[in-house]
Structures are given as structure tokens and as C-alpha cells.
Amino acid sequence: MAEGTVTFFAEKLSNLILQEASVFGEVEGQIKLLRNELEWMRLFLRDADSKRVYDERVKLWVNQIRSATHDAEDAIDEFILNMDHRQRRLNTLKFLPTCVGMVDKLPFIHELDSRVKDINVMIGAIMANRSKYGLEALTTSSSSTTTDQIVGHKEKRPPLVEESDVVGIDDGSKKVKQMMKDEKQGRSVLSIVGMGGLGKTTLAKKVYNEREVQEHFDCKAWVYVSQEFRAREILLDIARHVMSPDDEEKRKLEEKRETPNDEKKVKLEEMSEKKLGEKLCEYLKKKKYLVVMDDVWSTEVWSRLHLYLPEEAKDGSKVLITTRNKEIALHATYSEAFIYELRLMNDDESWRLFLKKAFRRTGTTTPTPTLITEFLDKELQEKIVTKCKGLPLAIVVLGGLLSTKEKTKQSWEKVLASIKWHLNQGPESCMGILALSYNDLPYYLKSCFLYCGIFPEDFEIDSWHLIKLWLAEGFIQRRGKERFEDIAEDYMHELIHRSLIQVADRRVDGRVKSCRMHDLLRDLAVSEAKDANFFEVHDNMDSTFPVSIRRLVNHQNLINHDISQCLHNSSSQLRTLVSFSETIGKKSWRSLQKHIKLLTVLNLENRVGRHVFPRDVGQLIHLKFLCMKEFREIKVPSSIGRLVNLESLDLGDYCHIPHSIWKLKKLRHLECPLGKVSSQSQINKCVNGCLGVEQLTNLQTLTLKGGSWLKGDGLGKLTQLRCLKLRQCSTSYLKTEFFESIAKLTVLEILNLSFTEGHTKKTLVNRLGSVREKKNVTIDHHNKTLLLGLMPFSHHAYLYELSLYGMLEKLPKEIEFYPPKLFGLHLWRCKLRDDPMMILEKLPSLRILELWFNAYTGKKMVCSSGGFLQLKSLRLFELDELEELMVKRGAMSSLKTLEIHYCDKMKKLPHGLLQLTSLEKLSLKGSSCRESIEEIEEAGGEDWDKLRKIM
């Protein structure tokens, strides 16, 4: 880790020397000397960093280097901050002569010069200690894989296809499933018990996802509990899974133009724990329900929640608990007859799972006879199985590690020989393997892995959010001309491949949407991070606070209490503040202010309360990442325009943003879905010049509410945009320049356009009839209707997801008009008159199609034979006039999921539905197809058997 700290700061220093040479003046020589020393230290640290665990002398030496690097970074950043304050002060006193400004600058230069000289002397002494105390021999042995080798020869890989690691638990699956289907009166509780990493969650998921279990219950919910238990959040999660919106809620949805999940979420969010629990209880009393509570750590969980999971429900209702503690299982279950204790894998099962992980790169789970002859003999097999001791997590991690090594006995035995076991510590018996996998990482991946530990246990981590945090922290190393975000995504894939993080969900194009960290691996990350002074979790601190805190994470409601005290004791300035719980009010900001002046990352993720946006945020000039998500509106101060280093800004849904946002030229990601940007006054234009979106040429992501800032061709100058989401765009702003701008954004991957009509009732297309002379706009002269998107997407080679919200009436028939690699298409309120399937079924790559809220106003849709060959998912939601969907033989041959929700005039199942052999899930809500379902159920037979399996 110290290697990463030194490397990241050395690169930062090099950039500063290039960009700010005039600012440093006479101190530049000392700073260059510092940079050179850092480069030498980095070379010696490569091996020393991994050996610090085993030798206290090396550990002390590495810690001293890290501390000196932090001191240097503080000195440089405080100087830049002071110079910024000085410049702002001089800007208000423009009448003063230049000599006064120079005199004002001298104290800061002298202070920096003195601090850097002292640091250089300190570093010289630290480096001299290598030979003085005999550390040279310990820090110069060769590494098995150098960072340069990894970077230089790293191959580009597609996202890994997730595979089940369920080996040898079929017996457990049968027993738990048998208990699950027991028709005991009312609700009963089952438990799966075992040590961490044994496969409790894997077994529970295997049973939960089986079709016969899914069919056995009216409603189901899976919730993660973890040590950081909050009863209200668990109840809220269960309610979201099992409760459906009623007719009144549907009516409000129509008025507010929201999705059902959004509306349901807002309503439930407003309830207290008691009210929410009572509402859930009343709902479940009428159902045969299944609730899985995964990773329960305290008897308090069941004590607080059991009243809201009613025993008086339909017979056969079940609650399934997974826990490491048998006492918790007995507390909830009352009888050992309903407790399944998971066993360790036997040698054969362990070996089969190991082969599955270790040889996946070769495309087979079985080694070739040649490999067995050359090195994979009985002796090595016994060593591997013995080391893992039947613990599935240990097997998976070790297999992932050895899959990256040369397939020779010497190479594998070298890895096995270095594993340290703690045989008497329960889950700690796995930590040797976990730490080995961590130590094997290159420095740039170590930082990324440890950073995943800032999230709470069992937290589903949004991959895009994580990547932006890595970028802001400086973990992503330049690799030629590659985009930083793409490099970061490669880092994530490598961590997944090494089994250090797990894929939770994937996007339309197969890329990772979210990930999760196993709790043992998170324990390792938190432990290593604390030891390396990488971050501190405030909840884990004891009464003696650390002497130096760089990154502080808060998971529970403690931020308004003693965080200021622990920062007061810190010898260095805080660089990262992350909170997942209580909001920060005005008093908290005042107490924190003096400790966060060098802050780089500010991430506040509590949607229940209301954050107070700091008015003096402009003083945090080193800030690169700012995330403050909440439901209520916030007003962003104009001082945000001073955050010249800001790269990512995420303010949740509703906010008022000043026009000074356009000053932030380093901004790469601006995400405020309903954020309204103020217009620049004429007076301000005279003083500061014209400010507009065209100045943010580094933008990769732009999510905003449409407004006057769309006027002109500024949007078209953002040629690096990958994701563009514009909400509530008034048609008055959608002139020719707007659509020409969209056409220029040829590297777009995601495009989401939401239109709202102006003061007349004309459609979007008719309001823009004046642009018909443009060659890139297709006009139907007979109906005077402007067609989809108002420009062809044929040059958008990377565009894989397209969402359109607003009246279109017609789709263009020419397939060349659409993006060539369109995977997902979402249409909302388009009011298409003609059957869209006749056109969309010809799109060669389409995998997901969604039609929402009268996207189509006709009565019948037909899917032709040979159409939609790649389609995996079709969702139809509130198509009020739709009466019939016909699927001809040979159509939608790859369809896995069909959802028909609240299409109440559609009485019959889609004609030809039961011939779709690939269909795995059919979801019906409202009165959709109800008549047909009843007829098939009454008739019984083969059709009913097929239908029951997918519903």
C-alpha cells in the first residue's frame, strides 16, 4: 500500500511541476528533489510493502515512508490552498500595486520551502535506515510478477460470465427445500447455520431461485441484514419486494408520470418503522409468503422484526434465516428440527470446485492429462485440499489466484508454501489465503480493493459510482491514450476475476452494473486499510483515536457527535469523508470546516434526511468528487464555480444549480436528473464572459433537466460524452442546433431524451416543422410529422441503450436509421399509432424492449416469424388500448422474460406464447390476460403445466 501512496503522490507532484511551475518559484528545486526521492523510494517499496506483515522492522520503515509522503502532500496542498485564498483577496483589491502582491506571497513560499527541506531531510534519514538496520536484504528479493509486466501484457477481456460455485451441496438443497415446502400451520421459521465463507448464502439462493420454490409462494423477498442492522430499512426492503401498487397509486403514477417503483418508494419512505411494519404485517396476513433474511448477526433482529412477519398468514408461509451463530437460529426457530447446519466440503467436492476456478481460463474445468503428468499429481492435490480445509470461500479465492500463475508444480508450490493459517480462530483460518490474494495484487489494484471496504456489509455497490470514486482518489494510472474510466473498468474486471469482488448485476450490454464484497473479504480490506492508515471506519474506532486520518467513513448515526473530536486529534488533514447514514447540518459543517480544507472526496448517501449544502463549499478547492443525494430540493451556492478541480458532481434528483457550474472545466461527470441550471444575466456576462455547457469539453456523463442552456450548438461540442440523459426538455428549446448537436455525439453509449410539450397541444414533431429543410431530418410531408430522434443514428456505433419519453406518433421504417448496436430500447408516452413491432423486430442486436404508458395506442401488435431473434426481455406497461399480442412461430426465439403489466384490455395471453421454449419468466399484473389464464387453468393439461412453470 505504501508503494501506491508514494506512486500516486509522485505522479501528482510531476503534474503540478508542469502546470504550476510559476507558482512554486524558488521552491521548485526542493520540490523536484522531493519528487526524485519519491521515485527511488517507490522502487524499494515494491517488495517491502508485502513483507511488512512478517517483519516489524520493515513494517516500521514502510510506515515512516508513508507518513513522510503524507506530510509532503499536506505541505504542497496547503500551499496551493493559501495561494488560492491570496489570489481571491487580491482580486478584491485590484488597486494595490504588484509589489504588494509579491510581498504577500513571500511568507507562503518561505513556509513551503522550510517544510519541504525538512521532509527531504527526513526521507534521506529513512532511506539511510535501510542499510543501518539491515533491511536491504529483506527488501530486494525479486517479485513473482512486477507491475510493469502486468500493465504491459494485460490482455483485454470481455466481462466474465458468472458461474455457480454450488458444488456438493445438493443434499443440503434437498433438505432445505423439503423444510421450505412443509405446509405447517401459519408461518414457520427455518435457519441455515455455518461459519463465514461456508456457503450459507449460496445454499439459500440455490433453494430460493428454484422454480418449484418460486411457484410455492404468493410473494417473496430476499433481504441482506448484516451486522449494521437497521430495522426500518429491512422492513422497507421487504415491503418493496412483496407489495404491489393499488389502483389509487396507479392513478397518482399517471398524474406524476413516475414508475410504480418510484411512487411506491416515496410513499413507503415517509412511514415510521411502526407504521411501515403494521402495513407490511396486514399485507402478509393474506399471503403465503417467503422472506429470506441473509446474514443475521444478532438476536435483536428477530426480536424487533418477528411481530411484522405474522404467524397468522396462510399455511406454509416461511421465514428463512442465514447466520453464523446457532444461538440466533434457536432464538428464532425454537426447534433444531428446522435448523440446517452446513458442513464443510469433503476432499472430492473441494477438488472439483478448485478445478472449476483454477482452470476456467483454459475454457475447461478439468486439467488435461499432460498437466496431470507434469505437475498436478496426487501430492500437490492433497496440499491444495488440505490448505483449504473444505471452506468454499478459501477454495474459490485460492483457485482464482492460481489461475493467474504459470501451470508448473514449482510455481504453485511457491504460492502454497507462503500461506499462513490461524487454525484456532474460526473464520480467521481463511484469512491467510485471503491476505495472500491481496498481497499478490499490483499496487494500483490494492488501493481499489481496499477502497471497496468503505461500503457497509452486504452493500450492493454501484459499479459506476465506485469507478468515479477510484478516479477522484487518483488510483487509476494512465495507460497510453486510454480513457481513465475504461482503465478503471478493467481494474474492476480483474478484481472480479481474482474472486475478490462478486458481480451482483449486469447492464444491458453485459458490463458490470453492481458488485458486492463477501464479508470475510471486507473484513480483510478494513483490517488492511486500518493497518496501512488507508481509511478508518468511524463506527469501529475505540476511545483512542488514530493520530493520523486521511479517509473517514461513517456507517451509523454518529457524524454529529464525536467525529470532530477524532479529527481534532489527527495530525493530518482529512482527504475523504464518506457517510452512509445521518445527515450533516449547519452546526456539523462548522465543526468540521477546519478539518476538511484539503478534502478531495465528499460522499453523503442518506436519502431519508436532508443535507445542508455548505455555502462555503467553494473553499474546498482540492475537491474532485462531490456526491450529495437526497429527495428534497437543494440550492447549490454560486461558490461551487471555484471548485476548479471537481471531476464528478452528483446531487441526486432535485436541485437548483447556478450558471457558475459551467466554469468547472475539469468536470467529467455531472449527474443531477432534475437539476435546473440558472440563466446567466447580462451583467454577469459582461463581467465574466459568456458561460455555457460548451466549456465542459471533458464531460463523459451529463444528466440534467432541459433548459435555456440547450440553446445554440454548445451540446455538440461535448464530443467525449458517453452518457446523455436530458429530462423534461421543453420543445421550445429543441431547435435545429439541438438535433445537429446530438448527431455529432458519435461516441454516445446511452441516450435518454424526455420531452415535454410547450404551450400548444401540437406534438413534438409538428412544433419543429421548420427544420424540414435539413438533410439529416426525415419528414413525412403528407402528415407533416417529424420522425424519431430527428436525425439518423447510423453513425452512433457505440450507442447500445436508447430511451425516448414524449410524443412521436411514428417510427422510421429504415433500419439504417437506428444505432447499429442497439441492445436496449425504452419508449414512454410516445403514442405511436402504427404497430412498432413490424419495424423493431428487424433490429439485429435488440435484447431489451420496453413500452411504457401508452407508448403505443393501437389495439394489436404482431411479431413476425424470424423477428426479434436476439430479444431477451419484453416489457409492456399500461398500454391502455392494446387488446392482442400475436407471436408467430419462429419469432422471439431467445425471449427469457415477458412482463405485461396493467394492459387491462388485453384479456388473452399472447397467441403463440407457449411455443417459446426459451421463456423462463412470465409476469402479469392488473387484469392483463386474466381471462386466458383462468381458461387454461380450468382446462389443465400440458398448457397449464408449461404456464405454471414460468409464472
N, C-alpha and C positions, 0 to 999 in steps of 0.2 A: 504493500500500500504506500509506503514512503516513496517508492520509485514513481508511482503515479502522481503523488503530491509534488515532487520535485519536477517531473516532466511537464505537468500541466502549468506550473508557475514559470518554468524556463521558457516555454512557448509564449506565455502571456507577456513575459518580460521582453522577449525578442520583438514581438509585435509593437509593444509600447515604445521601444527604442526607435523603431522605424517610423512610427506615427507621431510620436510626441518628443522628438529629439530636442526641439527648441524649448520645450517646457522644462526639461531637466537641466539644461545649461551646463554649468561647471561640474555637476554631479554625474554627468554621463559616463565619465571614466570609471568611477566607482561602481556604477550600475553594470557596465559591461564586464568588469572584473567579477561581479557577483554572478552574472549570467554564465561566465566561463567556469566558475567554481561549481555551479549547479550542474553543468554538463558533465564534469568529471565525477561528481557525486552520483549522478544517475547511473553511470556505467558500473560503479562498485555496488550500487544498491540492488542491482538486478537479482543477484543470488542471495545477498544478505537479508533481504526482506523476507524470504521464505524460511531462512534459518533462524530468525529471531525467536521463533516458538521454542526452539530446542537449546538455546544458549542465552543466558541472561546478559552476557557482555554484548553480544550482537544486538539484542533487544534494546539495551540502553543506547547503544551507538545509533541505531536506526531512529529511535525516538528523539534523540538530540538533533539529528539532521532534520527530521520533520518539524520540530519546534523552531529551529533556525529558519527554515523555509517559510513557516507561518509568520514569523517576526518580520522577515523581509517583505512578504506580501502585504502585511499590515502597514509597514512604513511607506511603501510605494502608493498604496491605495489611499492612505490618509493624506499624503502629499497631493495627490490628484484632487481629492475632495476639498482640501484647503485652497488649492489654486482655483477650483471652480467657484467657491464662495467669494474668493478675492475678485475674480473676474466679474461676478454679478454685482459686487459692491462698487467696482469701478464703473460699470455700465450705468449706475445711477448717479455717478459723479463725473460725468464726461468733461466737465470744465477744468478738471485738475490737469496739470502738466504731466508729460510722460515720465519725468524723473521721479515724481511721487509714486507712480505705479511701480517703478523698478525698486524703490526703497521698500515699498510694501511687500514685495516678493522675496526680498533677501532673507528674512527670518525663516521662511519655509524652506528655502534652499539650504541654508546652514543646518537646519534641524535634520533634513533628509540626509545631507552629506555626513553628519555625525552618526546617524543611526545606521546607515549603510556601511560606513567604515567599521563600526563596532560589530556588525553582523559578519562582515568579511573576515575580521579577526577571529570571531567565534567559529566560523566554518573552518578556517585554517587549523584551529586547535582541534576541532572534531576530527578532521581528516588525519591529523598527525597521530591521534589516538589509535588509529588502525594498527600502526606498527608498534607504538609504545606499549599497547596491551595485548599484542599477539593476535589481532583479529584478521590479519591479512590472509592466513591460511584458511580461515573459516569463510571468507567472503569472495574467494577467487575460483572455486571449483566450477566446472562447466555445467551449464543448464541443459536439460534434455531437449528443450525446444526454445529457441530465442524468439523474442518479439518480432525481430526483423523477418525471421523465417515465416512466422505465422502471417504477417501482413503481406509479405512478398508472394507467398504461394497459396494464399487463401482462395479457394475456388468459389464461384458464385453458385449458390444453391437455391432451388425453389423452396417455398415453405414446406416444412416436414408434414407428412400426413400422420395424424395422431393414430397410435395403435393401442389396443387394450393390453394392459400388463397383467390381466387376470390369468394366472397360471396356478392350477392346483387348488382352487377354492370352489370347485363345483359342488363338493359335499356341503360346504357352508352355505352356498347359494340355495341348494335344495332345502336345507333345514330352515333357513330364514324365510324362504318363500312359503314353506309349509305353515310356519307360525303366522305369516302375514295373511294367509287365506283362511285361517281359523275364524269361524263365524261366532265367536264369543259374544255374549250379550253386551250391547253398548260398545264403549271404547276400551281398548286394552293397550298396554304399553310393552314394546319389545326393546331389547338393548343388544348392541354388539360391543363387546369389550375387548381391549387389547392394547399393547404398548404402542407408542408412537412409531409410525412407519411400517406397521404390520399389515395394513390394508383394510382397515375398518371402513373408510370412505369408499374404497374401491368395491368392496363387497356390497355395501349398501346401495351404491349406484348401479351395480350389476343387477341387483334384485329390483330396484326401483324402476329401471328402464325396460324391464322385460314386459312384453306385450300383455301377457296374461295377468300380471300385477296391475298394469295400467288400466286394463278393462274391468278390474275387480272393484274399483273405487269411483265414486261420483266426482270427487275433486282431490287434488294432490298438491302438496307444497314441499319444497326442499329448502331448508334454511341453514346457513352456517352460523354457529353460535360463538365459539372460541372463548378464550379467557376474558376478553374485554366485552363482557356480556352487558347488553342494554335491552331491557325487557321490551320497551316500546318499539324499538327498531325491529326486534324479532317478530312482534305481533304485526307490525306494519308489513313486513316481508311476507308473512303467511297470508295476510289479507289480500295483498296484491296478487298472489298466486291463485287463490281459490275463489275470490269474489268477482262477479260479472256485473257490468253496469246495467241498471234498470232503465225503464222507458223514460223516466224523468231525467236521468243523467244523459241519456241519448239525445233528448231534446236540447239540453244545455250544450252538449257537444256540437250540435248543428249550429247553434247560435254563436258559439265561441270559436268554431272551426278548429277544434282541438281533436286529437286522437283519444280513444277511450282510455288508454293507459295514462295519458297526461291528466285527464279530468279526474280519473279515479285517484291518482296520486295526490293531486291538490286537495281533494276532499278529505282523504284519509290523513294527510299530513296535518290537517288542522285539529284533529282529535287528540284528546289527552289519552294517556295509557289506559285508564279505566274505561273511558267511553269506547275506545278502539277495541279493547278486549271484549267488552259486552256485545258490541256489534258483531264481532267475529264469532263469539260464542253462539249467539242467536242464529247466525247463518249456518254454522256447522251442525247444530242440533237436527237440522232437516236433511243432513247429508251422510253418506257413507264415505268418510274422509280418511286420507293418509297424510300425515305430517312427519317428515324426517327432520330431526334436529341433529345436525352433524357437529361433532367435536365439542361436547359439553364438558365443562371443567368444574362445575360447582353444583351442589345440591340446591342452591338458591334458584337456579334456572327453573327447575321443575316446581319448586315451591311457589314461585311467582307466576308461572305460566299455566299450571295444570287446571286452574279454575276456568280459563278461557278456552280450553280444549275439552269440551263437555263429554262426560261419561254417558249422558242421555242421548247420544247420537244414534244413528242407525246401527244395527248389529253388524259387527265385523270391522268397525272403524278402528284405525290403528295409529299409534304414535311410535316411531322408530328412533331410538337414541343411539348415537355412537359416542363412546367415551373411553378414556384410558383408565378410569377409576371405577372399580366394581362397586364400590360403596354408592356411587351416584346411580348406577344401574339398579341396585337393590332399593334405593330410596324411591325411585320412580316406578319400578316394576313390581315390587312386593314379593316376587317369587322367582327363584332361579330357573324355573321351568321356561321362562320367557327371556332368558339371557343366553346369548350365544358368545362363547369365549373363543376368539380367533386364535388359531395355533400358528406356530412358526412353520415355514415351508420345510419339507424334507429335502434330502440331498438331490434327489432326482428333479423335483419341482424347481429347486433353486438353480440347478444347472440349466434346465430348459429356459427359464426366464433370463438367465445370464446370457445364453447364446442368442436369444432374441434381441437383446440390447447390444451385445458386443459385435455382432456381425451384420447389423442392419445396413451398414454402408455397402456391403457386398451384394445386397439385394436378396439375401437368404438368411434364415435363422439357424442353418446347420453348416458347420465348417466342412470344407472339402477333405477327402481322405489324405490329400497331400499335407494340409495344415495339421491334421492329427498326427501324421507320421513325423513331421518336422518339429513340432513343439507342443501341441495341445494333448499331451499324454495324461495318463491317469494321475501321476504325481501332481502335475500343475492343476488339474481339475480339482483334486482334493484340497489343494491350498486355497483355491478361489472359493470353493464351497465353505470351507472351514472359516475363512476370514469373514464371510458374510453372515454366518450363523443363522441362516434361514429368514433374515429380515428383508422383506421385499424392497424397501427403500434403499438399503445398503447394496443389494444386488443390482438394482436399476442404475444407481449412481456409479458403481464400480464398472458395470458393463459399458455405460456411456463413456467413462474415462478411458478404458482400454480400447474402445472402438476407434479412438483417435491415435493410438500408438501403433508402432510397427509390429507386424504379426510375427514376432520371434519370441522364443522362450526367454531369452536374456532380457529383452525389453519389458516383458510382462512381469518377470520375477523381480526386476528392479522396482517396479511400481508396488508389487505386493510386499516387498521387504520393508518399505517405508511406512506402512500403515500402523498407526498407533491405536491400540484398543484400550478402552477403560471398561474392564469386564464387570465391575461391580456397580455400575451406575445406571442400569436400565437403558433408557434411550441414549445415554452417553456412549453406549457401546457402538453406536453408529457414527459418532462424531469424528472418529479417526478417518473414516472413508470420506465423509462429507468435507472435512478440512483438507484432505488430500486433493479432492477435486477442486476446491477453492484455490489452494496453493499452486495448482497446475495452470491456473488461468494466467494469461498475459496481464500486465498491469492495467491496461485500459479496460479489460473485462472485469477485473477485480472490483474496480470502482463501481461499475454498472451493476454487478451482482450485489454488492453491499448496499447500494442505494435502494434496491428492492425491499430491503429490510425496514425502510421508513414507514411502509404501509402497515396497517393493523393486520392481525392474524386473519387468515382466510379472506382477505380483501381481494376482490376481483379488480385487477389493475388495468386501467385503460392503457393500451399499448402506445397510443399516440401521445397521451399525457406524459407517460414515462419517458418517451423519446425526447419530448420538449424539455423535460427536467434535466435529462442527461446532457443535452446541448447547452443549457444555461450554466450547468456546473463545469463545463469545459472538458467533459470526459471523452468526447468524440474527437479523434485525431484525424487531421487532414490526410486524405489519400488521393493524391493527384487532383483531378478536377471533379471528383465525385461529389454529389450533394451530401451535406452533413446528415440530413435526415435518412438518406439511403444507407449510409455507413452505419448509422445508429440501428437501423432495421436489421442489418447484417449482424451487428453485435447481439441483438435480441435472438435471432435465429440460432446463433452459436450457443448462447446460454440455454436455449431450449434443447438443442441437440445434445448438450452435455448433461441433460436432465436436472439442471439447476433451477429452472423455472418451467411451469407447465402451461400449455395452451388452454385457455378457458373457452374462447370463442373465436371464430374466424369471420372475416369480411366476405363480401360477395365474390371477390377475386381470389379468395383463398389465403390472403395475408392475415396475420395475427391481429385480431380485434381487441382481445383482452387476454391477460395471463394471470396466473396465480402462483404463489410460492408455498411449498409444503412447510408445515410449521417447524419441522426439525431444521430445514434449510434456513428458514427465517431466524430461528434461534442462533444458528451458526453465524448468519450475517450480522445480527445485533451484537453478538459476543465479539466477533472480529472487529466490528466498527467501533465498539467501545474501547477495545484494546489499542486500536490504531488512532484513536481520537478523531474518527471519521464523522460520526454523529452520536448524539445522545438522545435516548428516548426519555422524556421528562418523567413519565409515569414510573420508570424503573430506577430513578435516582434515589439514593438514600439521603440522610441529613447532611452528609459531607459532599458538597457539590464539587465537580471537577474544576481544576484550576484553569482549564482552557476548553472552551466550547466553540466549535466552528459551525456546526449544524445542530439545530434543536428541533425535535419532533414531539408533538403533543397529541395523544390519542384520547384522553379523557378530559373532563371539565376542570382543568387546573390552571388554565392560562391566565386567569385573572387573580391568581393567588400568589405563588412564590416563584414564578418564572423570572421576574425582575430580580429577585434575590440571588438566584443561581447565576444569572448573567452578571450581576454586580461583582461576584467573586471570580469571574472569568478574567484571565489576563489578556485575552484577545477579543477582537470584535466578532460578533455573530455574522455569519455569511448566509445562512439559510434558516428560515423559520417556516415550519410546516405544521399545520394544525388540522385535525380531523374532527374536532368536537366544538367546544364552546366558542362563541363569537368574541371579537375584540372590540371593546367600546372605547370611548374617548379617554377615560382615565387610564386604561391599559396602554393606549398608544403613548400617552405622556410618559408613563413609567418605563416603557420600552425604548423610547426615542433615542436616548443616549447610547444604547447598546446595539442599535441596528443601523448606524450611519453608513456602514460598509456592506449592507445587505445585498446579496446577488439574487436570491430566490425568496419570494414571499408567496406561500401557497396556503390559502384558507379554504377548507372544503366543508363548511357546515351549511346545509340548505334549510335547516329548521329556524335558526335565529336570523339576526340581521347584523351584518358587519357595518361598522362606521368607516367609510373610506377616509383615510388620513388626508387632511387638507394640505399638509406639508410634504406629500409624497414626492414632490419634485426635488427634495434634498437627497433622496436616495439615488444618487447619480450612477451608482455601480449596478443598479438593479437590471437584471436581464430577463427575469421571469416573474410575472405578476398574475396570480390567479385568485379571484375573489368571487366565488359562486354563491348566489342566493336568488330567491324568488322575487323579493320586493325590489322596487326601483332604487337605484343609487345614482348619485350625481358625482361625476368624476371632475375633480378640480382642474383648472387650466394649467396648473403647475406640472401636470403629467407630461407636458411638452418638453420639460427639461430632462426627462429620462432618456438621454441620447444613446444609452447602451441597451435599451429594452429590446428584446428579441421576441418575446411571447407575451401576449396580453389576453386573458380570458376572464371576462366579467359576468359570466352567466347570461341570463336571458334579458333582463330589463335594466337599461342604464342610459343616462344622458352623457354623451361624450363631447368634450369641447373640440373645436376645429384644430386646436394645437396638437391633436393626435397626429396630424399629417407631418409634423416636424420629426417624427421618430423614424429616421431613415434606415436604421438597422432592424426594424421590426420585420419578423419573418412570419409570425402567426398572430392574426387579430381575430378573435372569436367572441363576438357579442351578438347572438342571434337576433335580438330585437333592440340592439343598441342604436340610438338615434344620434347622429353626429350633427352638431350645431353648424349653422352657416357662418361664414366669415364676414364681418362688417366691412364697409368701405374704408372706414378709418383704420381698421386693423390691417387691411391690405396695403394702405399707404405706408404704414409703419414697418410691417414685417414682410411685405410682398405677398403675392397670392399663394395660398396653401391649398393643396388638393391631393387626392389619392394617388395621382401620377408620381408623386415624390417617393412613394414607398416601393421602390423597384425591387427590393429584396423579398417582398411578400410571397410566401408559399401557400398560406391559408388566409382566406378572407370570408368572414361570416358576419354580416351586418344587415340592418334594416335599410331598405332603399330610401334614398333622399336626394336632395339637391346636389349632393356630391357626385351623383351619377351623370350630371350634365357634361357634355363635351366628350372627348375621346380619352380621358385620363385612364380609365379602366384598361384600355387596350395596351397601355404601356407597362402593365404588370405582367411581363412575359414569362415570369417564373412561377406563376400561380399554378398550383396543383389542385387546390380545392376552393371552389367559389360557391357560397351559399348566400343568396340575397332574399330577404324576407320582406313581404308586404311592399313590393315595388309598385308605386302608383304609375299607371300607364302614361301619365303626363311627363314622366322622366324618360320613357322608353322611346327615344328618337333614333334616327338612323345611326348616329355615332355609337350608341349603346350596343346595337347588334353587330356593328362592324368591329367593335372592341371585343365582343365575345368570340368572333371569328378569328381574331388574332391570338387568342389564348390557346395555342395548339398543344401545350403540354398538360392541359387540364386532365385530371383523373376523375374528379367528382364535380358535378354541376347541379345546383339546386336553385331553381328560379320560382319565386312565389309572386304572382301578380295580383294586384287589386285594382278595380276599375276606378276611373275618375268620377266626375260629377254626372256624366251621362250614362245611359244604360247600354251604350254601344259595347261590343265585345272588344277585347284587346286587339284583335286583328283589324277591325274597322277603324279604330282610333288611329292606327298607324298606316292608313291607306296612302298617305302622302309619300311613303318611301318606295312605292311600287317601281319607280324607275331604276332602282338599284339592282344590279345584275345578280347579287347574291341573295335576293329575296324573291320567293316564289309567290305569284299572285293568281288566284282563280278569278279571272275577270268577270265571269258570269255571276258569281255570288259575291264578288268584291271581298273575298276572305283571304287574309294573310295566313300562311301555313306555319306549321310547327317550328318554333325556335327562331323564325325569321331569318335564318341563314343555314346553309348546309353544314353538317358536322363531319363531312368526309375527311377533313384534314386533322381532326382530333383523334389521332392514332392511339392515345393513351386513355381516352375517356371511357371508363367502364361503368360508371353509375350516373344516371340522369333522372332528376326529379323535376316535374313541372306542376305548378299549382296555379290554376287560373283558366279562364275560358279559351278554348282553342277551336272547337267545333269540327275541325278536320285534321287528319294526319296526312302528310305527304306520302304518296304511293311509291316513290322511287326509293329503293333500298339504299342507294348510294347517298341519300340524304342523311342517313343515320351514322353514328360513330361505328367504325368497322369492328371494334372490340367491345361493344356494349354488353355488359353482363347483367346489369340491373336497371329496370325502368319503372318509375313510380309516377303515376298520373293522378292528380287531385282536382276535382271540380272542373274538369276540362269541358264537360257537356258535349262530348263527341256524339255526332248524330249517326255516323256510319259505323258498322261493326269494325272495331280496331283489330280484331284477331286476323282478318284477311291480310293485313299488312304486317303486323308484328310477328306473325308466325314464320315469316321469311327471314327474320334477323338471325344470322347463323350462330351467334355466340350468346344469345339471351338465356340467362339462367333463372332470373327472378323477375316476375311481372306482378305489379300491384296496381289495382284500380280502386280509388277511394272516392267516396262521397259524390256519386253521380259523375264520375269521370266519363261514363258512357250512359246516354239517355235512351238508347234503343231497347227493344224487347228481346232480341235474340242474338246470341253470339255463336259462331261456328268455328271449330278448329279443324282444319282440313287434314287429310291423310298426308303424312310426311312433314307436317308443320311442327314447329316448336321442338325440334329434335334435341336441343340442349337444355330445355326448361326443366328446372328442379322444383321451383316453388311458384304457385299461382295463388294470389290473394284477391278476393273480391269483397269489398266492404261498402255497404249501403248504396248499392246501385238500385235505386228505388223502382225503376221501370223494367228491370231485367226479369224476364219470365222463363227463359230457356238458355241452357248452355249445352251445345252438342259437341261431343268429342268423337270424331270419325276414327275408324280403325287405322292405326299407324300414326296417329297424332300424339304428341306429348309422350313419347315412348320412354323418357327419362324422368318423368314427374315423380317426385317423392312426397310433396306436401301440397294439399289443396285446402284452402280456407275460404269458406263462403259465410260471411257474417252479415246478418240483418238485410239480406236481399229478400224481403218478405213476399214479393210477388212470384218468387221462384219456388214453386211448390214441389217440383220433381228434381230428383238427382240428375246431374249431367248425364245425358244419353251417351253411353259408351264408357262410363266411368269404371265399371267393374272389369273391363278388359285391360285396364292399365296395370300390368303386372309389377311395375316398379313402385307403385303408390304405397307409402308407408303410413301416412297420416292424413285423415280427413277430419277437418274441424268445421262444425256447423254451429251458428249462434242465431238467436232470434227464432223466427219461424221458417228460416231457409230450409227448403227441401223436406219439411216435416211430414208432409202428406206421403211422399215417396218412401220415406224411412218406415213409416207405420205400415205401409202396404208390404214392404219387403220383410219386415219383422213378423208380420202375421202369416205370410206365406212360408217363412222359414226356408230350409234347404240350403243349397250351395251359395246362392247370392247373399243370404243373411250371414252365413259363416264368413264370407270374404269381407263383408261390410263391418262386422263386429271386430275383426282383427285390426282394422285401420282407424276406427273411431275412438 
